[in-house]
Amino acid sequence: MPSKTTTTKTVKSQKDISVSEFFEKNRQILGFDSPVKSLLMGVKEAVDNSLDACEEARILPDILVEISKMDQKEYKVTIEDNGPGIPSAAMPNVFGRLLHGSRFHAVRQSRGQQGIGISATVMCAQITTGKPATARSKVKSAEAAKEIDIIIDTKKNTPVILREEYIPWNEKESGTRITFYMSGRYITGKQSIYEYLRQTAIVNPHASLTFIDPDGHKYIFERATNELPPQSKEIKPHPDGIELGTLMNMVNASSEKSLIKFLQNDFSRISERVAKEICSAAGITETTRLSTMDLEKCKQLQDGIGKVKIMAPQSDCLSPIGENLIRKGLKHVLSDIKPEYYAPPITRDPKSHSGNPFLVEVGIVYGGGLPSDQQVQILRFANRVPLLYQQGACAITKAIEATDWRRYGLEQRGGTGIPYGPAIILVHIASTKIPFTSEAKEAVSAIPQIQEEITLALKACGRSLRTHLNKKERKKKTRAKFEIVQVIIPLMAEKTANVLGKPIPDLRGTITKIMNVVWIDESITYDKGKHRAKITIYNYTPKNQKFKLHTVLPKEGTSLISYSLNPSEVKDDIKLTWDLPRIASTEIFEISFELNGLDKEAYEEMDIYVSNINPVDVMGADPLPGDWDLQGVNFTEVGMVPDVEISEEEDEEPDYDETEEDLYDE
C-alpha cells in the first residue's frame, strides 16, 4: 500500500492541461507527424478555411499558395484569398486559440468544424521554428487591412500579439493572408502539396488556385465554372440512427416542456403526426414532461424512433458537387490525360447516421492516357476536401476493395482488393459531420450506413462503365467484320471480273447476307454553343426493317431546337422516340437534331435504344428496357433508362449486353 505522504504528493502533482498544451505534445494526432505531412497540413488547413469563407460570402474563390525555401529544413508558407476578410477584433482568437470556431455545433456541411486547423498550424509552426505567424485581413469597405504577428501561449490556450498595425492593401477589396515559417520537407508525387491542390480543383471547379513552389514554378488551376456550390443551411439533427447518449443530452438541453413538442421542434423531418406515431410506438404519452425522461424512457423513445418510418434528411444542409460539376471538374483538370470515357457520375439520395445527414457521390474515368497495368487511382474526398493519407484505413477504400470489379470490366485478382486498369475512381462524401478516424481528418470511419451507400453508388457507376466497355467491344468486332466485308469482297470481285472479262457484280445483296445486322452509328459535334447529333441506320439484313428508335437527352438545360424527322413522342422534354419508316435492305437512313443550352462536355456520348425489333439483329443500340426478355432477365421499363437498384445477387446474373453478344456471335 502506498504511504499517505506518497498519495498526497500524487494528488498535489495533478493539474489541468490546456487543449493547446495537449496538442503541442501530441501534434501527430492533428496530422503534423512528419516533416512532409506538416508542410502539407499547414497549407491544407489554410486553403480549406479560405474556400469555406469565400463560399459563405458567395464569392468565387481566388487563392494563392506560395512556398519559399529559407534553409535546408525551414520553409516560408503564404496563403492568400479574396474572401470576406476577418473582423479585426476576431483575428487573435481565429489564429491563436484552439477549439475556437463557429461551426462545431451547426448541423450543416462545411470543411472546418472543430476550430483547430489554422490555429494548430500557427502553433506547430511556432514550435518547429520559434517564429510567429503573420496574419493580414481586410473586410469590405475598410480603408486599410489589419496585420498582426501572433504566437500562442500553449499553457493557457490564448493568443499573444507581438505586433499590430493597420496597413494599406489597395489591390484587394477584401481578403485574408496568413504567412508562417515551418520546419518540413517539400516533396512531389501522390501525397504532395501540388497533388492536394490538383484534387481540390477537381471537386471545387468554381475555385481558381495558383501555386508557386519552392523552385519558383507557377501552376494555375483555372476555375471550370462560375457556378458557386449551393449554400448549405443549418438544420436540426435527423432522428434516424441517433445514439442513446446523444438523445439524452438533447432531452436535458431542450427548452421544450412536453415530449411531443420536443420531437417536433428539436428534430428535423418530424411533423406532429410522425411525433404522435413515435410516442405511440415507444409506449410513452405525448404530454410526458421532459424533466421525467429518465434512462429507461429515453431507451423506449429511441426504440420508438426506430420503428417509425421518417422522411429522409433534407438535402439543403448539404452541398453536393453534383453530377454536372463532377464531370466538368474531372475533364478540366484531367485534360492532359484525355480519358476515353467519363461514366455518368452518381449522386445518391441523402441518408443519416447518428442523426447526421450525409450523401455519397461517385464518378469513374476510364482509358486515355491512364496506365492499364497499375492499380486504379482512388480519389477520396470528404466535404470537398482531398484525403491523401491513410487510404487503407478509409471506408471509401474498403468499399472499393469489397466490390467485385471483374463484373464491370476491370481486372481484380480474386474478386477483392483494389482493381487494376486504366481508371480513376472518385468518391465524395458530403455530411454535416464526417466521422473521421482521427482529428487529422485523413480517413473516414467504416460506419456501416456510409459504407453501404458508397458500395451502391460504386455499383451504379460500375454498371455504366460495363455498358460502355461491352458496347465498345461489340462495335469493335462488328466494325472489323464490316470493314473486311466492305473492302476485301469488292476487291476480290473486281479482280475476278477483270480476269473473266465480265462486269463487276452488284454485291449489296451478298454483303447483306454476310453482315445480317442493322448497324446504328452516332456522332455528336459541338459548334457555336450548339450540339449537332446524327444517327445513321444501315440496314444490312436481307429484309426490310421497321422499328422504333429512342434516345435520352441530358436532363438539365436541354433545349431541342431542330430535327430532321419529327419525333413520334417526346416525354419529359428529354426522352425522344421515332417511328422509323420502312428501311429497305441495303438502304441507309439518317436522323439529325440540334440541342442548345448545354456545355460542350455535357453531351458527348449518345444513349440509343430500339424496340419492335429483335435486338440480336441490331448493333450500336441497346434494347429498350421492358421490350425484350433475354435469357430470363426481365428489364422493367423505368422511363427509358434502367435506374433501379440491383442487389448483390441480381448483379451476379449474366448481363443482357453479354448475352446479346453471345447470341450475335452464334
NORPEVEN-V530795 format. One record per pair of residues at least 24 apart in sequence whose ideal C-beta (glycine too) atoms are under 8 Angstrom apart, sorted by the first residue. I is the first residue (numbers start at 1). J is the second residue. D is the distance in Angstrom with one decimal. If there is no record, write none. Layout:
I,J,D  I,J,D
This chain:
18,154,6.6  18,155,6.1  18,156,6.0  18,157,4.2  19,98,5.0  19,99,5.5  19,157,5.4  20,97,8.0  20,98,5.1  20,123,6.3  20,152,5.7  20,153,7.6  20,154,4.0  20,155,7.7  20,156,7.7  20,157,4.0  21,154,4.8  21,155,6.0  21,157,7.5  23,98,6.3  23,116,7.5  23,120,6.2  23,123,7.0  24,123,6.4  24,127,6.4  24,154,4.7  27,120,7.3  27,123,7.7  27,124,5.5  27,127,7.4  29,438,6.1  29,439,5.2  29,440,6.6  30,116,6.5  30,120,5.1  30,124,7.7  30,439,5.4  30,440,5.6  31,389,7.5  31,438,7.9  31,439,7.7  31,440,3.2  31,441,7.3  31,442,6.3  32,120,7.3  32,124,4.6  33,440,7.9  34,185,8.0  35,73,7.3  35,183,6.5  35,184,4.6  35,185,3.9  36,184,6.9  36,185,5.1  36,187,5.5  36,191,7.1  37,191,8.0  37,389,6.9  38,124,6.2  38,128,7.2  38,182,6.1  38,183,7.3  38,184,4.8  39,67,7.6  39,75,6.2  39,77,7.2  39,182,6.2  39,184,3.4  39,185,6.9  39,186,6.2  39,193,6.9  40,191,7.1  40,192,7.4  40,193,5.5  40,196,6.2  40,388,7.3  41,121,7.0  41,124,7.9  41,440,7.5  42,77,5.7  42,121,4.5  42,124,7.2  42,125,6.7  42,180,6.6  42,182,5.6  42,184,7.8  43,67,7.7  43,77,6.4  43,79,6.6  43,193,5.3  43,196,7.0  43,197,8.0  44,196,6.1  44,385,7.5  45,112,7.8  45,117,3.5  45,118,5.2  45,120,7.0  45,121,5.0  46,77,7.9  46,79,3.9  46,117,7.9  46,118,5.9  46,121,6.6  46,178,5.4  47,79,6.2  47,196,8.0  47,197,7.5  47,200,6.7  47,209,7.9  48,111,4.2  48,112,5.7  48,117,6.5  48,385,5.9  49,111,7.6  49,112,5.9  49,117,6.5  49,118,5.4  50,79,6.6  50,81,3.7  50,83,5.8  50,176,7.0  51,111,6.3  51,200,7.8  51,204,6.2  51,207,6.4  51,384,7.3  52,110,5.5  52,111,5.0  52,112,5.7  53,81,6.9  53,83,3.8  53,84,6.0  53,176,7.2  54,81,6.4  54,82,7.0  54,83,4.6  54,84,7.7  54,207,7.7  55,228,6.5  55,229,6.4  55,231,6.9  55,319,7.7  56,84,7.6  56,231,7.2  57,83,6.2  57,84,3.9  58,228,6.0  58,231,7.1  59,83,6.1  59,84,6.8  60,206,5.9  60,207,7.4  60,208,7.4  60,223,6.7  60,226,6.3  60,228,6.6  61,204,7.5  61,206,7.1  61,207,4.2  61,208,6.8  62,207,7.8  62,208,4.9  62,210,7.8  63,207,6.5  63,208,7.2  63,209,5.3  63,210,7.1  64,210,4.8  64,212,7.6  65,193,7.2  65,197,6.6  65,209,7.2  65,210,7.1  65,211,4.9  65,212,7.2  66,211,7.7  66,212,4.3  67,186,6.5  67,193,7.0  67,212,7.0  67,213,6.0  67,214,5.3  68,214,6.3  69,186,7.2  69,214,4.3  70,181,6.8  73,183,4.8  73,184,7.2  73,185,7.5  74,129,5.8  74,181,5.9  74,182,7.3  74,183,5.6  75,181,7.2  75,182,5.9  75,183,7.8  75,184,5.6  75,186,6.5  75,214,6.9  76,179,6.8  76,180,7.8  76,181,5.5  77,179,6.9  77,180,5.7  77,181,7.6  77,182,6.3  78,177,6.6  78,178,7.3  78,179,4.6  79,177,7.1  79,178,5.5  80,175,6.6  80,176,7.3  80,177,4.2  81,175,5.5  81,176,5.6  81,177,7.7  82,172,6.6  82,173,7.7  82,174,7.0  82,175,4.7  83,174,6.8  83,175,5.8  83,176,5.8  84,139,6.5  84,140,6.7  84,174,5.5  85,137,4.7  85,138,4.9  85,139,3.9  85,140,6.9  85,142,7.4  85,145,7.9  85,174,4.4  85,175,6.0  85,176,5.8  86,137,4.3  86,139,7.4  86,176,5.9  87,139,6.2  88,137,7.7  88,146,4.5  91,135,6.0  91,137,6.0  91,146,6.4  91,148,6.0  92,148,7.1  92,150,6.6  92,159,4.0  92,161,6.0  93,159,6.4  94,118,7.0  94,119,7.3  95,119,5.9  95,122,5.5  95,133,6.6  95,135,5.0  95,148,7.7  95,150,5.4  95,159,6.8  95,178,7.1  96,122,6.4  96,150,5.0  96,151,7.4  96,152,5.0  96,158,7.1  96,159,2.5  96,160,7.1  96,161,8.0  97,152,7.5  97,157,6.0  97,158,6.4  97,159,5.9  98,123,7.2  98,152,7.7  98,157,5.8  99,157,7.8  106,234,4.9  106,432,7.9  107,234,6.0  107,235,5.3  107,236,6.6  107,237,5.7  107,317,6.3  107,356,7.3  107,357,7.9  107,432,4.8  107,433,7.7  108,232,4.4  108,233,6.1  108,234,4.5  108,235,6.7  108,317,4.7  108,318,7.9  108,432,5.6  109,232,4.4  109,317,6.4  109,318,4.9  109,319,5.1  109,383,5.7  109,430,5.5  109,431,6.5  109,432,5.7  110,232,7.0  110,383,6.8  111,383,5.3  111,384,6.5  111,385,5.3  113,433,7.0  114,439,7.0  116,439,6.6  118,178,6.8  119,152,6.8  121,178,8.0  121,180,6.5  121,182,7.9  122,150,6.5  122,151,7.4  122,152,6.1  122,180,6.2  123,152,4.9  123,154,6.7  124,182,6.7  125,180,4.0  125,181,5.9  125,182,4.3  126,151,5.1  126,152,6.4  128,182,5.6  128,183,3.8  128,184,7.7  129,181,4.5  129,182,6.3  129,183,5.8  131,180,7.6  131,181,4.3  132,162,5.4  133,178,6.4  133,179,6.6  133,180,4.1  133,181,8.0  134,178,7.5  134,179,4.5  134,180,7.6  135,176,7.3  135,177,7.2  135,178,5.1  135,179,7.8  136,167,7.5  136,169,6.9  136,176,7.0  136,177,4.5  136,178,7.9  137,175,7.3  137,176,4.4  137,177,7.5  138,169,5.1  138,172,6.0  138,173,7.9  138,174,5.5  138,175,6.1  138,176,7.8  139,174,5.6  140,173,6.0  140,174,4.4  142,174,7.7  144,168,5.6  144,169,6.8  145,169,3.9  145,172,7.6  186,213,7.3  186,214,5.4  190,388,7.3  191,388,4.8  191,389,6.5  194,219,6.6  195,386,7.8  195,388,6.7  196,386,5.4  196,388,6.0  197,221,6.5  198,333,6.1  199,379,5.9  199,381,7.3  199,386,3.8  199,388,7.7  200,384,7.7  200,385,7.4  200,386,5.8  201,329,7.0  201,332,7.5  201,333,5.3  202,329,4.4  202,330,6.0  202,332,7.9  202,333,4.8  202,334,7.9  202,379,6.9  202,426,7.3  203,321,5.6  203,326,7.5  203,329,6.0  203,381,5.1  203,384,4.9  203,386,7.5  203,426,7.9  203,428,6.1  204,229,8.0  204,329,7.5  204,384,5.7  205,325,5.3  205,328,5.4  205,329,3.9  205,332,6.2  206,325,7.9  221,333,6.8  222,332,7.6  224,325,7.9  224,328,5.0  224,329,5.9  224,331,7.8  224,332,3.8  224,333,7.9  225,325,6.3  225,328,5.9  227,325,7.1  229,319,4.8  229,320,7.9  229,321,7.0  229,322,7.9  229,325,7.7  229,384,7.8  230,316,7.4  230,319,5.4  230,320,7.8  231,319,7.0  232,316,7.0  232,317,5.5  232,318,5.9  232,319,4.6  233,316,4.7  233,317,5.7  234,317,6.8  235,268,4.8  235,313,7.8  235,314,6.4  235,316,7.4  235,317,4.4  235,357,7.6  235,432,7.7  236,265,7.8  236,266,6.1  236,267,5.4  236,268,4.3  237,266,7.7  237,267,6.0  237,268,6.9  237,355,4.0  237,356,7.3  238,267,6.9  238,268,5.4  238,269,6.0  238,310,7.8  238,313,4.4  238,352,4.4  238,355,5.4  238,356,7.2  238,357,5.5  239,263,7.8  239,267,4.8  239,269,7.3  239,270,6.4  239,278,8.0  239,305,4.9  239,310,6.0  239,355,6.6  240,305,7.6  240,310,5.9  240,313,7.4  240,351,7.8  240,352,4.0  240,355,7.2  241,352,5.6  241,353,5.3  241,354,5.4  241,355,6.5  241,449,6.8  242,302,7.0  242,305,6.8  242,354,6.3  242,355,4.1  243,354,5.5  243,355,7.7  244,298,6.3  244,299,6.5  244,302,5.5  246,354,6.9  246,355,6.3  247,298,5.5  247,301,6.8  247,302,5.7  248,293,7.9  248,295,7.2  248,298,5.0  251,290,5.5  251,293,4.9  251,298,6.3  254,290,5.8  256,290,6.3  257,289,6.1  257,290,6.4  258,286,7.0  258,287,5.3  258,288,6.8  258,289,6.5  258,290,7.1  259,284,6.3  259,285,7.6  259,286,6.2  259,287,7.3  259,288,4.4  259,289,7.7  259,290,6.5  259,293,7.1  259,301,7.5  260,286,4.1  260,287,7.1  262,290,5.7  268,313,6.8  268,314,6.5  269,310,5.5  269,311,4.5  269,312,7.5  269,313,6.6  269,314,6.9  270,310,6.7  274,308,6.3  274,310,6.2  274,311,7.9  277,308,4.8  278,304,4.7  278,305,5.6  278,307,8.0  278,308,5.1  279,304,6.9  280,304,7.7  281,307,4.2  281,308,5.5  312,349,6.1  312,350,5.6  312,351,6.8  312,352,7.5  313,350,4.6  313,351,7.2  313,352,5.0  313,357,3.4  314,350,7.3  314,357,7.4  315,349,7.9  315,350,4.9  315,357,7.6  315,359,6.9  317,357,5.7  317,432,5.6  318,350,6.4  318,357,6.2  318,358,7.4  318,359,5.9  318,430,4.7  318,431,7.2  318,432,7.2  319,384,7.6  319,430,6.4  320,347,5.6  320,359,5.9  320,361,5.9  320,428,7.6  320,430,5.2  321,347,8.0  321,361,5.9  321,384,6.9  321,428,5.9  321,430,7.9  322,347,6.6  322,361,8.0  323,347,5.8  323,361,7.9  324,556,6.5  324,599,7.7  324,602,6.5  326,361,6.3  326,363,4.7  326,426,6.9  326,428,7.6  327,363,6.9  327,601,6.1  327,602,7.5  328,599,6.9  328,601,6.1  330,363,6.1  330,365,5.8  330,424,7.7  330,426,6.9  331,601,5.0  334,365,6.5  334,424,7.5  336,369,7.3  337,365,7.9  337,368,5.0  337,369,4.2  337,370,6.1  338,368,4.4  338,369,5.9  339,365,4.5  339,366,6.1  339,367,5.4  339,368,3.8  339,369,7.6  339,370,6.5  339,424,7.7  340,366,6.4  340,367,3.3  340,368,5.2  341,365,7.4  341,366,4.5  341,367,5.6  341,465,7.2  341,468,5.2  341,605,7.7  342,366,7.9  342,601,7.9  342,604,7.9  343,461,5.0  343,462,7.9  343,464,4.2  343,465,4.9  343,468,7.1  344,461,7.6  344,464,5.5  345,426,7.9  345,461,7.2  346,457,4.7  346,460,4.7  346,461,4.9  348,453,5.4  348,456,6.7  348,457,5.2  351,449,6.0  351,453,5.8  352,449,7.5  353,435,7.2  353,447,5.2  353,449,4.5  353,450,6.1  354,433,7.9  354,435,7.8  354,447,8.0  356,431,5.8  356,432,4.9  356,433,4.4  357,431,6.8  357,432,5.6  358,429,6.2  358,430,6.5  358,431,3.5  358,432,7.4  358,434,7.8  358,450,6.4  358,453,7.6  359,429,7.7  359,430,5.4  359,431,7.7  359,453,7.5  360,427,7.0  360,428,7.3  360,429,5.8  360,430,8.0  360,450,7.3  360,453,4.4  360,454,5.2  360,456,8.0  360,457,4.8  361,426,7.9  361,427,7.4  361,428,4.3  361,429,7.9  361,430,7.2  361,457,7.1  362,425,7.3  362,426,6.7  362,427,5.4  362,428,7.7  362,454,7.4  362,457,4.0  362,458,5.6  362,460,7.5  362,461,4.7  363,425,7.9  363,426,4.3  363,461,6.8  364,423,6.1  364,424,7.1  364,425,5.6  364,426,7.3  364,461,4.9  364,462,7.1  364,464,7.5  364,465,5.4  365,423,6.4  365,424,4.3  365,426,7.5  366,421,7.7  366,422,6.3  366,423,4.9  366,465,6.0  366,468,7.3  366,469,7.8  367,422,5.3  367,423,7.9  368,422,7.2  370,422,3.8  370,423,6.4  370,424,6.7  371,422,6.3  372,420,7.8  372,421,6.0  372,422,4.3  373,420,7.0  374,420,6.6  375,418,4.7  375,419,7.1  375,420,5.6  376,410,6.8  376,418,6.5  376,419,5.4  376,420,6.9  376,421,5.7  376,423,4.4  376,424,6.6  376,425,5.6  377,423,7.5  377,424,4.6  377,425,7.4  378,418,7.1  378,424,7.9  378,425,5.4  378,427,7.4  379,424,6.3  379,425,7.0  379,426,4.4  379,427,7.2  380,427,5.9  380,444,7.7  381,426,7.3  381,427,7.0  381,428,4.2  381,429,7.1  382,428,7.6  382,429,5.1  382,431,7.6  382,434,4.6  382,436,7.3  382,441,7.1  382,444,5.9  383,429,7.4  383,430,5.9  383,431,6.9  383,434,6.0  384,428,7.1  384,430,7.6  385,441,7.3  387,441,7.6  387,442,5.8  387,443,6.3  387,444,7.4  388,442,7.3  389,440,7.6  389,442,4.2  389,443,7.4  390,437,6.8  390,442,4.4  390,443,3.9  391,443,7.4  393,437,5.8  393,443,4.5  394,437,7.7  394,442,8.0  394,443,3.8  394,444,5.3  395,443,7.7  395,444,4.5  395,445,6.3  395,446,4.4  395,447,6.6  395,450,5.6  395,451,4.9  395,454,6.6  396,427,4.6  396,429,7.3  396,444,6.1  396,454,6.0  398,446,5.7  398,451,6.4  399,427,7.7  399,451,5.1  399,454,3.9  399,455,4.8  399,458,6.2  400,425,6.2  400,427,7.5  400,454,8.0  400,458,6.5  402,455,6.8  403,455,6.2  403,458,5.2  403,459,6.6  403,462,7.1  405,462,6.8  407,462,7.1  407,466,6.7  407,651,6.4  407,652,7.5  408,462,3.6  408,463,6.9  408,465,5.2  408,466,4.4  408,469,7.9  409,465,5.9  409,466,5.3  409,469,4.0  409,470,7.8  410,465,7.9  423,465,7.7  425,458,7.4  427,454,6.1  427,457,7.5  427,458,7.5  429,454,7.6  456,645,6.9  459,646,6.8  459,651,6.5  463,646,7.3  466,655,6.7  466,657,7.3  467,622,7.6  467,657,6.2  468,605,8.0  470,655,6.9  470,657,3.8  470,658,6.5  470,661,7.0  471,620,7.9  471,622,7.7  471,657,7.2  473,661,7.5  474,619,6.3  474,657,7.7  474,660,7.8  474,661,5.4  474,664,7.5  475,619,7.0  475,620,6.4  478,517,6.7  478,519,7.0  478,619,4.7  481,515,7.2  482,515,6.7  482,519,6.7  485,511,5.4  485,514,5.4  485,515,6.1  486,511,7.0  489,514,7.6  508,585,8.0  508,586,4.2  509,542,7.2  509,585,7.6  509,586,7.2  511,540,6.6  511,586,7.7  512,539,8.0  512,540,5.1  512,541,6.3  512,542,5.4  512,585,5.7  512,586,5.5  513,542,5.9  515,540,3.8  515,541,7.7  516,540,6.9  516,541,5.7  516,542,7.2  516,617,7.5  517,541,6.7  517,617,6.2  517,618,7.1  517,619,5.0  517,664,7.6  518,545,5.8  518,613,7.1  518,617,5.6  518,618,4.8  518,619,7.1  519,619,5.3  519,620,5.9  520,549,7.8  520,608,6.1  520,610,7.5  520,618,6.5  520,619,6.9  520,620,3.6  520,621,4.7  521,620,5.9  522,606,4.6  522,608,6.1  522,620,7.3  524,603,6.3  524,604,6.2  524,605,7.4  524,606,6.2  526,600,4.7  529,596,6.8  530,561,7.4  530,594,5.4  530,595,6.7  530,596,5.6  531,594,6.8  531,595,4.2  531,596,7.9  531,598,6.1  531,600,8.0  531,603,5.0  532,592,6.9  532,593,8.0  532,594,5.4  533,592,6.6  533,593,5.5  533,594,7.4  533,595,7.0  533,603,7.8  533,606,6.3  534,590,6.3  534,591,7.3  534,592,4.6  535,590,7.0  535,591,4.6  535,592,7.5  535,606,7.4  535,608,6.6  536,588,6.5  536,589,7.6  536,590,5.2  537,580,7.1  537,583,6.3  537,588,7.0  537,589,4.7  537,590,7.5  537,591,7.8  538,588,5.4  539,583,4.5  539,584,6.8  539,585,5.8  539,586,6.5  539,587,5.3  539,588,7.5  539,589,7.6  540,586,7.0  541,585,6.3  541,617,6.2  542,585,5.6  543,585,6.0  544,582,5.2  544,583,6.6  544,584,5.3  544,585,6.3  545,580,8.0  545,582,7.3  545,583,5.0  545,613,6.7  545,617,7.9  546,580,6.4  546,581,7.2  546,582,4.5  546,583,7.1  546,612,7.5  547,580,6.0  547,610,5.7  547,611,6.7  547,612,4.5  547,613,3.7  548,577,6.0  548,578,6.7  548,579,5.8  548,580,6.9  548,610,6.7  548,611,4.6  548,612,5.1  548,613,8.0  548,624,7.6  549,577,7.3  549,578,4.7  549,580,5.7  549,591,7.1  549,608,6.8  549,609,7.6  549,610,6.0  549,621,7.4  550,575,7.0  550,576,6.8  550,577,5.0  550,578,7.7  550,608,7.2  550,609,4.2  550,610,7.2  550,611,6.8  550,624,5.7  550,640,5.9  551,575,7.8  551,576,5.4  551,606,6.0  551,607,6.2  551,608,5.4  551,609,7.2  552,576,7.9  552,607,5.1  552,640,5.5  552,641,5.8  553,595,6.7  553,603,7.4  554,595,8.0  554,598,6.0  554,602,5.2  554,603,5.3  556,602,7.9  557,597,4.6  557,598,5.6  557,602,7.4  558,595,6.0  558,597,6.5  558,598,6.4  559,595,6.6  559,596,4.4  559,597,4.4  560,593,6.4  560,594,7.6  560,595,6.1  561,594,5.0  561,595,7.0  561,596,4.9  562,593,6.4  562,594,4.7  563,591,7.3  563,592,6.9  563,593,3.7  563,594,7.5  564,590,7.0  564,591,5.8  564,592,4.6  564,593,7.0  565,591,5.1  571,639,7.5  571,640,7.6  572,639,7.5  575,639,6.5  575,640,4.9  607,641,6.9  609,640,6.5  615,660,5.8  616,660,6.3  616,663,4.8  616,664,5.7  619,664,7.3  622,656,7.9  622,657,7.4  623,656,7.0  623,660,7.6  628,656,7.9  630,656,5.0  630,659,5.2  630,660,6.7  630,663,7.8  631,656,7.4  631,659,4.7  633,659,7.4
